[in-house]
Amino acid sequence: MTDRLIQLEKLLAADPHDAFCLYGLAMEHAKRGATARAVELFDQAIGVDPAMCYAYFHKAKTQEAADDVEAARQTLKAGLAVARQIADAKAAGEIAGFLDEIT
């Protein structure tokens, strides 16, 4: 395990409901190709903070990389609905753009 993963795991142990830490861990696992673990952590981050739009985006990227395009589409649709609900135009645009790419 890398130093960054070790640090993030320690932070998460101190606060298991830290959405940003969960997101960071998910990103690290996604970078390393541990897609199942990454998706699990993105789901946890979204569970803690459903308005974390980029967790949906990067979860979908991870799913697409794992050749689960249908799951990625569903994730993007959910993320797009959230982004629109909270009026995050930037996130909505990026999520919609990625959804268009894989549709």
MMTF fields as JSON, N, C-alpha, C and O atoms, coordinates in Angstrom:
{
  "mmtfVersion": "1.0.0",
  "mmtfProducer": "UNKNOWN",
  "numBonds": 411,
  "numAtoms": 412,
  "numGroups": 103,
  "numChains": 1,
  "numModels": 1,
  "chainsPerModel": [1],
  "groupsPerChain": [103],
  "chainIdList": ["A"],
  "bondAtomList": [4, 2, 8, 6, 12, 10, 16, 14, 20, 18, 24, 22, 28, 26, 32, 30, 36, 34, 40, 38, 44, 42, 48, 46, 52, 50, 56, 54, 60, 58, 64, 62, 68, 66, 72, 70, 76, 74, 80, 78, 84, 82, 88, 86, 92, 90, 96, 94, 100, 98, 104, 102, 108, 106, 112, 110, 116, 114, 120, 118, 124, 122, 128, 126, 132, 130, 136, 134, 140, 138, 144, 142, 148, 146, 152, 150, 156, 154, 160, 158, 164, 162, 168, 166, 172, 170, 176, 174, 180, 178, 184, 182, 188, 186, 192, 190, 196, 194, 200, 198, 204, 202, 208, 206, 212, 210, 216, 214, 220, 218, 224, 222, 228, 226, 232, 230, 236, 234, 240, 238, 244, 242, 248, 246, 252, 250, 256, 254, 260, 258, 264, 262, 268, 266, 272, 270, 276, 274, 280, 278, 284, 282, 288, 286, 292, 290, 296, 294, 300, 298, 304, 302, 308, 306, 312, 310, 316, 314, 320, 318, 324, 322, 328, 326, 332, 330, 336, 334, 340, 338, 344, 342, 348, 346, 352, 350, 356, 354, 360, 358, 364, 362, 368, 366, 372, 370, 376, 374, 380, 378, 384, 382, 388, 386, 392, 390, 396, 394, 400, 398, 404, 402, 408, 406],
  "bondOrderList": [1, 1, 1, 1, 1, 1, 1, 1, 1, 1, 1, 1, 1, 1, 1, 1, 1, 1, 1, 1, 1, 1, 1, 1, 1, 1, 1, 1, 1, 1, 1, 1, 1, 1, 1, 1, 1, 1, 1, 1, 1, 1, 1, 1, 1, 1, 1, 1, 1, 1, 1, 1, 1, 1, 1, 1, 1, 1, 1, 1, 1, 1, 1, 1, 1, 1, 1, 1, 1, 1, 1, 1, 1, 1, 1, 1, 1, 1, 1, 1, 1, 1, 1, 1, 1, 1, 1, 1, 1, 1, 1, 1, 1, 1, 1, 1, 1, 1, 1, 1, 1, 1],
  "groupList": [{"groupName": "MET", "atomNameList": ["N", "CA", "C", "O"], "elementList": ["N", "C", "C", "O"], "formalChargeList": [0, 0, 0, 0], "bondAtomList": [1, 0, 2, 1, 3, 2], "bondOrderList": [1, 1, 2], "singleLetterCode": "M", "chemCompType": "L-PEPTIDE LINKING"}, {"groupName": "THR", "atomNameList": ["N", "CA", "C", "O"], "elementList": ["N", "C", "C", "O"], "formalChargeList": [0, 0, 0, 0], "bondAtomList": [1, 0, 2, 1, 3, 2], "bondOrderList": [1, 1, 2], "singleLetterCode": "T", "chemCompType": "L-PEPTIDE LINKING"}, {"groupName": "ASP", "atomNameList": ["N", "CA", "C", "O"], "elementList": ["N", "C", "C", "O"], "formalChargeList": [0, 0, 0, 0], "bondAtomList": [1, 0, 2, 1, 3, 2], "bondOrderList": [1, 1, 2], "singleLetterCode": "D", "chemCompType": "L-PEPTIDE LINKING"}, {"groupName": "ARG", "atomNameList": ["N", "CA", "C", "O"], "elementList": ["N", "C", "C", "O"], "formalChargeList": [0, 0, 0, 0], "bondAtomList": [1, 0, 2, 1, 3, 2], "bondOrderList": [1, 1, 2], "singleLetterCode": "R", "chemCompType": "L-PEPTIDE LINKING"}, {"groupName": "LEU", "atomNameList": ["N", "CA", "C", "O"], "elementList": ["N", "C", "C", "O"], "formalChargeList": [0, 0, 0, 0], "bondAtomList": [1, 0, 2, 1, 3, 2], "bondOrderList": [1, 1, 2], "singleLetterCode": "L", "chemCompType": "L-PEPTIDE LINKING"}, {"groupName": "ILE", "atomNameList": ["N", "CA", "C", "O"], "elementList": ["N", "C", "C", "O"], "formalChargeList": [0, 0, 0, 0], "bondAtomList": [1, 0, 2, 1, 3, 2], "bondOrderList": [1, 1, 2], "singleLetterCode": "I", "chemCompType": "L-PEPTIDE LINKING"}, {"groupName": "GLN", "atomNameList": ["N", "CA", "C", "O"], "elementList": ["N", "C", "C", "O"], "formalChargeList": [0, 0, 0, 0], "bondAtomList": [1, 0, 2, 1, 3, 2], "bondOrderList": [1, 1, 2], "singleLetterCode": "Q", "chemCompType": "L-PEPTIDE LINKING"}, {"groupName": "GLU", "atomNameList": ["N", "CA", "C", "O"], "elementList": ["N", "C", "C", "O"], "formalChargeList": [0, 0, 0, 0], "bondAtomList": [1, 0, 2, 1, 3, 2], "bondOrderList": [1, 1, 2], "singleLetterCode": "E", "chemCompType": "L-PEPTIDE LINKING"}, {"groupName": "LYS", "atomNameList": ["N", "CA", "C", "O"], "elementList": ["N", "C", "C", "O"], "formalChargeList": [0, 0, 0, 0], "bondAtomList": [1, 0, 2, 1, 3, 2], "bondOrderList": [1, 1, 2], "singleLetterCode": "K", "chemCompType": "L-PEPTIDE LINKING"}, {"groupName": "ALA", "atomNameList": ["N", "CA", "C", "O"], "elementList": ["N", "C", "C", "O"], "formalChargeList": [0, 0, 0, 0], "bondAtomList": [1, 0, 2, 1, 3, 2], "bondOrderList": [1, 1, 2], "singleLetterCode": "A", "chemCompType": "L-PEPTIDE LINKING"}, {"groupName": "PRO", "atomNameList": ["N", "CA", "C", "O"], "elementList": ["N", "C", "C", "O"], "formalChargeList": [0, 0, 0, 0], "bondAtomList": [1, 0, 2, 1, 3, 2], "bondOrderList": [1, 1, 2], "singleLetterCode": "P", "chemCompType": "L-PEPTIDE LINKING"}, {"groupName": "HIS", "atomNameList": ["N", "CA", "C", "O"], "elementList": ["N", "C", "C", "O"], "formalChargeList": [0, 0, 0, 0], "bondAtomList": [1, 0, 2, 1, 3, 2], "bondOrderList": [1, 1, 2], "singleLetterCode": "H", "chemCompType": "L-PEPTIDE LINKING"}, {"groupName": "PHE", "atomNameList": ["N", "CA", "C", "O"], "elementList": ["N", "C", "C", "O"], "formalChargeList": [0, 0, 0, 0], "bondAtomList": [1, 0, 2, 1, 3, 2], "bondOrderList": [1, 1, 2], "singleLetterCode": "F", "chemCompType": "L-PEPTIDE LINKING"}, {"groupName": "CYS", "atomNameList": ["N", "CA", "C", "O"], "elementList": ["N", "C", "C", "O"], "formalChargeList": [0, 0, 0, 0], "bondAtomList": [1, 0, 2, 1, 3, 2], "bondOrderList": [1, 1, 2], "singleLetterCode": "C", "chemCompType": "L-PEPTIDE LINKING"}, {"groupName": "TYR", "atomNameList": ["N", "CA", "C", "O"], "elementList": ["N", "C", "C", "O"], "formalChargeList": [0, 0, 0, 0], "bondAtomList": [1, 0, 2, 1, 3, 2], "bondOrderList": [1, 1, 2], "singleLetterCode": "Y", "chemCompType": "L-PEPTIDE LINKING"}, {"groupName": "GLY", "atomNameList": ["N", "CA", "C", "O"], "elementList": ["N", "C", "C", "O"], "formalChargeList": [0, 0, 0, 0], "bondAtomList": [1, 0, 2, 1, 3, 2], "bondOrderList": [1, 1, 2], "singleLetterCode": "G", "chemCompType": "PEPTIDE LINKING"}, {"groupName": "VAL", "atomNameList": ["N", "CA", "C", "O"], "elementList": ["N", "C", "C", "O"], "formalChargeList": [0, 0, 0, 0], "bondAtomList": [1, 0, 2, 1, 3, 2], "bondOrderList": [1, 1, 2], "singleLetterCode": "V", "chemCompType": "L-PEPTIDE LINKING"}],
  "groupTypeList": [0, 1, 2, 3, 4, 5, 6, 4, 7, 8, 4, 4, 9, 9, 2, 10, 11, 2, 9, 12, 13, 4, 14, 15, 4, 9, 0, 7, 11, 9, 8, 3, 15, 9, 1, 9, 3, 9, 16, 7, 4, 12, 2, 6, 9, 5, 15, 16, 2, 10, 9, 0, 13, 14, 9, 14, 12, 11, 8, 9, 8, 1, 6, 7, 9, 9, 2, 2, 16, 7, 9, 9, 3, 6, 1, 4, 8, 9, 15, 4, 9, 16, 9, 3, 6, 5, 9, 2, 9, 8, 9, 9, 15, 7, 5, 9, 15, 12, 4, 2, 7, 5, 1],
  "groupIdList": [1, 2, 3, 4, 5, 6, 7, 8, 9, 10, 11, 12, 13, 14, 15, 16, 17, 18, 19, 20, 21, 22, 23, 24, 25, 26, 27, 28, 29, 30, 31, 32, 33, 34, 35, 36, 37, 38, 39, 40, 41, 42, 43, 44, 45, 46, 47, 48, 49, 50, 51, 52, 53, 54, 55, 56, 57, 58, 59, 60, 61, 62, 63, 64, 65, 66, 67, 68, 69, 70, 71, 72, 73, 74, 75, 76, 77, 78, 79, 80, 81, 82, 83, 84, 85, 86, 87, 88, 89, 90, 91, 92, 93, 94, 95, 96, 97, 98, 99, 100, 101, 102, 103],
  "secStructList": [7, 7, 2, 2, 2, 2, 2, 2, 2, 2, 2, 2, 2, 2, 7, 6, 6, 7, 2, 2, 2, 2, 2, 2, 2, 2, 2, 2, 2, 2, 2, 6, 6, 7, 2, 2, 2, 2, 2, 2, 2, 2, 2, 2, 2, 2, 2, 2, 7, 6, 6, 7, 2, 2, 2, 2, 2, 2, 2, 2, 2, 2, 2, 2, 2, 6, 6, 7, 2, 2, 2, 2, 2, 2, 2, 2, 2, 2, 2, 2, 2, 2, 2, 2, 2, 6, 6, 7, 2, 2, 2, 2, 2, 2, 2, 2, 2, 2, 2, 2, 2, 2, 7],
  "xCoordList": [0.846, 0.0, 0.897, 1.905, 0.518, 1.322, 1.103, 0.142, 2.017, 1.897, 0.568, -0.073, 0.158, -1.1, -2.284, -3.158, -2.316, -3.399, -3.377, -4.425, -2.194, -2.071, -2.6, -3.33, -2.237, -2.711, -4.227, -4.886, -4.77, -6.218, -6.949, -7.994, -6.4, -7.009, -7.011, -7.981, -5.928, -5.859, -6.893, -7.567, -7.017, -8.02, -9.427, -10.272, -9.665, -10.98, -11.266, -12.402, -10.259, -10.436, -10.837, -11.617, -10.301, -10.633, -12.05, -12.708, -12.52, -13.87, -14.433, -14.274, -15.091, -15.608, -16.7, -17.101, -17.174, -18.227, -17.704, -18.465, -16.427, -15.805, -15.927, -15.162, -16.893, -17.17, -15.971, -15.694, -15.261, -14.109, -12.997, -12.331, -12.798, -11.791, -12.198, -11.363, -13.454, -13.952, -13.747, -13.329, -14.039, -13.852, -12.373, -12.041, -11.492, -10.058, -9.559, -8.765, -10.017, -9.646, -10.154, -9.441, -11.375, -11.943, -11.103, -10.828, -10.7, -9.873, -8.534, -8.065, -7.935, -6.657, -6.811, -5.98, -7.873, -8.096, -8.406, -7.966, -9.157, -9.462, -8.18, -8.012, -7.278, -5.998, -5.195, -4.456, -5.339, -4.571, -5.286, -4.777, -6.46, -7.194, -8.026, -8.549, -8.155, -8.987, -10.418, -10.928, -11.057, -12.34, -13.454, -14.258, -13.517, -14.594, -14.492, -15.497, -13.29, -13.091, -13.389, -13.998, -12.964, -13.211, -14.715, -15.193, -15.449, -16.903, -17.557, -18.451, -17.114, -17.642, -17.413, -18.307, -16.223, -15.91, -16.649, -17.082, -16.804, -17.61, -19.04, -19.645, -19.581, -20.937, -21.029, -22.011, -20.015, -20.007, -19.962, -20.667, -19.129, -19.041, -20.386, -20.828, -21.029, -22.34, -23.374, -24.257, -23.263, -24.173, -24.051, -25.043, -22.83, -22.592, -22.992, -23.589, -22.662, -22.956, -23.527, -22.78, -24.843, -25.458, -25.264, -25.466, -24.879, -24.664, -23.238, -22.878, -22.427, -21.043, -21.057, -20.82, -21.337, -21.555, -20.375, -20.567, -19.171, -18.015, -17.755, -17.018, -18.339, -18.258, -19.039, -18.612, -20.178, -20.941, -20.132, -20.033, -19.567, -18.801, -17.647, -17.48, -16.863, -15.689, -16.062, -15.344, -17.154, -17.653, -17.996, -17.655, -18.668, -19.023, -17.779, -17.738, -16.768, -15.509, -14.893, -14.397, -14.937, -14.385, -15.192, -14.623, -16.502, -17.353, -17.114, -17.064, -16.969, -16.708, -15.364, -15.255, -14.357, -13.039, -13.095, -12.29, -14.054, -14.23, -15.204, -15.652, -15.525, -16.433, -17.856, -18.559, -18.276, -19.65, -20.353, -20.697, -20.552, -21.083, -22.512, -22.879, -23.315, -24.696, -24.73, -25.508, -23.897, -23.831, -23.342, -23.831, -22.378, -21.872, -22.986, -23.104, -23.799, -24.929, -25.884, -26.318, -26.205, -27.125, -26.541, -27.253, -25.251, -24.582, -24.622, -24.884, -24.365, -24.373, -25.766, -25.913, -26.774, -28.152, -28.494, -29.114, -28.085, -28.334, -27.562, -28.098, -26.301, -25.48, -25.998, -25.954, -26.49, -27.042, -28.285, -28.473, -29.121, -30.324, -29.933, -30.544, -28.926, -28.471, -27.883, -28.208, -27.021, -26.381, -27.428, -27.299, -28.45, -29.517, -30.322, -30.711, -30.569, -31.345, -30.634, -31.28, -29.311, -28.584, -28.055, -27.326, -28.427, -28.072, -26.561, -26.034, -25.867, -24.429, -24.27, -24.128, -24.296, -24.27, -22.978, -23.005, -21.866, -20.586, -20.588, -20.247, -20.967, -21.015, -22.048, -21.793, -23.206, -24.248, -23.74, -24.001, -23.021, -22.485, -21.462, -21.477, -20.58, -19.557, -20.179, -19.795, -21.128, -21.794, -22.593, -22.532, -23.338, -24.123, -23.217, -23.552, -22.072, -21.127, -20.603, -20.507, -20.264, -19.772, -20.88, -20.64, -22.091, -23.237, -23.445, -23.707, -23.33, -23.457, -22.369, -22.626, -21.165, -20.049, -20.323, -19.972, -20.94, -21.095, -22.481, -22.778, -23.326, -24.676, -24.721, -25.774],
  "yCoordList": [-1.173, 0.0, 1.242, 1.293, 2.229, 3.445, 4.338, 4.175, 5.284, 6.234, 6.971, 7.18, 7.365, 8.113, 7.253, 7.733, 6.001, 5.115, 4.906, 4.896, 4.741, 4.56, 5.786, 5.652, 6.97, 8.208, 8.33, 8.678, 8.039, 8.136, 7.112, 7.416, 5.906, 4.879, 5.322, 5.085, 5.963, 6.46, 7.555, 7.574, 8.46, 9.52, 8.941, 9.397, 7.94, 7.313, 6.583, 6.587, 5.963, 5.287, 6.287, 5.964, 7.486, 8.531, 9.062, 9.458, 9.069, 9.551, 8.761, 9.167, 7.633, 6.762, 7.396, 6.827, 8.566, 9.248, 10.498, 11.426, 10.52, 11.648, 11.399, 10.627, 12.061, 11.84, 12.183, 11.485, 13.247, 13.644, 12.596, 12.315, 12.029, 10.981, 9.727, 9.112, 9.351, 8.211, 8.434, 7.527, 9.632, 9.995, 9.887, 9.34, 10.409, 10.345, 8.913, 8.573, 8.076, 6.664, 5.995, 5.209, 6.307, 5.745, 6.14, 5.312, 7.39, 7.858, 7.11, 6.727, 6.909, 6.188, 4.747, 4.239, 4.102, 2.717, 2.649, 1.727, 3.615, 3.65, 3.805, 3.146, 4.67, 4.865, 3.579, 3.35, 2.752, 1.51, 0.333, -0.788, 0.586, -0.472, -1.361, -2.383, -0.993, -1.755, -1.241, -0.577, -1.558, -0.953, -1.323, -0.465, -2.574, -2.974, -2.189, -1.694, -2.079, -1.325, 0.161, 0.812, 0.682, 2.093, 2.373, 3.339, 1.535, 1.727, 1.646, 2.432, 0.705, 0.572, 1.856, 2.324, 2.41, 3.642, 4.849, 5.709, 4.933, 6.014, 5.916, 6.929, 4.69, 4.507, 4.969, 5.596, 4.662, 5.104, 6.627, 7.229, 7.241, 8.712, 9.329, 10.293, 8.768, 9.271, 9.047, 9.879, 7.93, 7.656, 8.687, 9.073, 9.124, 10.132, 11.517, 12.296, 11.82, 13.14, 12.962, 12.989, 12.781, 12.545, 13.688, 13.5, 14.854, 16.004, 16.066, 17.042, 15.057, 15.023, 14.579, 13.414, 15.53, 15.237, 14.541, 13.657, 14.936, 14.347, 12.918, 12.201, 12.483, 11.069, 10.243, 9.149, 10.759, 10.065, 10.02, 8.979, 11.148, 11.248, 10.241, 9.489, 10.236, 9.36, 7.9, 6.998, 7.664, 6.296, 5.778, 4.648, 6.602, 6.206, 5.987, 5.053, 6.839, 6.652, 5.293, 4.578, 4.961, 3.689, 2.519, 1.516, 2.652, 1.598, 1.428, 0.307, 2.53, 2.446, 1.761, 0.926, 2.104, 1.491, -0.013, -0.77, -0.441, -1.864, -2.513, -3.639, -1.802, -2.283, -2.531, -3.391, -1.788, -1.857, -0.559, 0.267, -0.412, 0.84, 1.101, 2.249, 0.06, 0.27, 0.808, 1.712, 0.259, 0.773, 2.222, 3.047, 2.531, 3.904, 4.851, 5.951, 4.435, 5.272, 5.55, 6.685, 4.514, 4.676, 5.606, 6.429, 5.469, 6.338, 7.782, 8.692, 7.989, 9.35, 9.967, 11.154, 9.171, 9.686, 10.126, 11.169, 9.322, 9.684, 10.947, 11.842, 11.014, 12.188, 13.444, 14.529, 13.298, 14.439, 14.974, 16.186, 14.077, 14.507, 15.289, 16.309, 14.81, 15.504, 16.865, 17.869, 16.896, 18.152, 19.197, 20.372, 18.766, 19.697, 20.135, 21.298, 19.205, 19.521, 20.557, 21.435, 20.459, 21.418, 22.603, 23.446, 22.659, 23.765, 23.906, 25.018, 22.778, 22.793, 22.638, 21.528, 23.765, 23.766, 23.164, 22.466, 23.434, 22.896, 21.367, 20.7, 20.823, 19.364, 18.769, 17.744, 19.405, 18.903, 18.858, 17.894, 19.883, 19.913, 18.813, 18.17, 18.596, 17.557, 16.165, 15.292, 15.96, 14.669, 14.399, 13.303, 15.405, 15.243, 14.99, 14.189, 15.662, 15.453, 14.029, 13.418, 13.494, 12.127, 11.143, 10.142, 11.425, 10.564, 10.534, 9.474, 11.673, 11.731, 10.898, 10.245, 10.922, 10.155, 8.653, 7.952, 8.165, 6.711, 6.213, 5.025, 7.121, 6.725, 6.47, 6.126],
  "zCoordList": [0.0, 0.0, 0.0, 0.705, -0.791, -0.875, 0.337, 1.089, 0.504, 1.617, 1.571, 2.601, 0.366, 0.23, 0.679, 1.401, 0.261, 0.685, 2.2, 2.846, 2.754, 4.2, 4.937, 5.919, 4.474, 5.107, 5.027, 6.007, 3.85, 3.682, 4.551, 5.126, 4.644, 5.502, 6.966, 7.685, 7.406, 8.785, 9.013, 10.043, 8.055, 8.169, 8.219, 8.989, 7.394, 7.366, 8.675, 9.15, 9.254, 10.533, 11.621, 12.518, 11.531, 12.507, 12.31, 13.272, 11.059, 10.76, 9.588, 8.437, 9.867, 8.806, 7.941, 6.926, 8.344, 7.58, 6.876, 6.602, 6.589, 5.887, 4.378, 3.8, 3.762, 2.345, 1.471, 0.496, 1.812, 1.009, 1.097, 0.101, 2.263, 2.441, 1.666, 1.003, 1.741, 0.974, -0.52, -1.24, -0.973, -2.376, -2.763, -3.814, -1.91, -2.178, -2.249, -3.126, -1.335, -1.366, -2.635, -3.259, -3.012, -4.239, -5.447, -6.315, -5.502, -6.622, -6.665, -7.736, -5.506, -5.443, -5.917, -6.67, -5.473, -5.901, -7.401, -8.088, -7.898, -9.328, -10.141, -11.167, -9.69, -10.384, -10.454, -11.412, -9.45, -9.365, -10.028, -10.022, -10.598, -11.292, -10.382, -10.828, -9.126, -8.181, -8.299, -7.397, -9.423, -9.754, -8.781, -8.416, -8.358, -7.441, -6.132, -5.622, -5.598, -4.349, -4.573, -3.724, -5.702, -6.005, -6.063, -5.469, -6.772, -6.886, -5.505, -5.192, -4.692, -3.337, -2.532, -1.826, -2.646, -1.908, -2.465, -1.697, -3.787, -4.364, -3.828, -3.48, -3.763, -3.229, -1.781, -1.385, -1.002, 0.39, 0.481, 1.291, -0.354, -0.356, -0.721, -0.096, -1.733, -2.157, -1.054, -0.849, -0.35, 0.76, 1.871, 2.489, 2.116, 3.154, 2.666, 3.409, 1.417, 0.843, -0.561, -1.539, -0.669, -1.974, -2.975, -4.174, -2.497, -3.387, -3.927, -4.585, -3.668, -4.154, -5.623, -5.94, -6.496, -7.912, -8.586, -9.42, -8.23, -8.91, -8.478, -9.155, -7.371, -7.01, -8.025, -8.396, -8.475, -9.512, -10.81, -11.46, -11.166, -12.412, -12.426, -13.386, -11.363, -11.342, -11.093, -11.524, -10.417, -10.298, -11.692, -12.042, -12.479, -13.846, -14.707, -15.508, -14.548, -15.276, -14.929, -15.8, -13.658, -13.192, -13.756, -14.186, -13.752, -14.302, -15.801, -16.306, -16.492, -17.932, -18.186, -19.084, -17.41, -17.561, -17.313, -17.856, -16.488, -16.198, -17.191, -16.979, -18.267, -19.317, -18.822, -19.353, -17.821, -17.343, -17.728, -16.881, -19.026, -19.573, -19.107, -18.858, -18.988, -18.546, -17.119, -16.814, -16.253, -14.879, -14.882, -14.11, -15.749, -15.849, -16.274, -15.735, -17.23, -17.665, -16.508, -16.308, -15.757, -14.63, -13.569, -12.994, -13.319, -12.359, -12.834, -12.048, -14.112, -14.664, -14.614, -14.323, -14.893, -14.826, -13.402, -13.197, -12.429, -11.028, -10.657, -10.003, -11.077, -10.784, -11.459, -10.88, -12.683, -13.407, -12.699, -12.594, -12.221, -11.491, -10.235, -9.918, -9.533, -8.322, -8.675, -8.043, -9.682, -10.076, -10.468, -10.125, -11.18, -11.561, -10.348, -10.239, -9.44, -8.236, -7.37, -6.8, -7.27, -6.435, -7.242, -6.718, -8.517, -9.415, -9.591, -9.602, -9.727, -10.016, -11.526, -12.04, -12.219, -13.679, -14.241, -15.254, -13.589, -14.07, -14.004, -14.981, -12.865, -12.72, -13.676, -14.309, -13.78, -14.683, -16.113, -16.833, -16.532, -17.887, -18.132, -19.182, -17.172, -17.326, -17.296, -18.075, -16.405, -16.324, -17.609, -18.166, -18.068, -19.301, -20.49, -21.363, -20.537, -21.634, -21.649, -22.714, -20.491, -20.423, -20.766, -21.441, -20.303, -20.642, -22.155, -22.723, -22.799, -24.264, -24.944, -25.955, -24.393, -24.97, -24.963, -25.912, -23.908, -23.797, -24.183, -24.053, -24.655, -25.072, -26.552, -27.088]
}
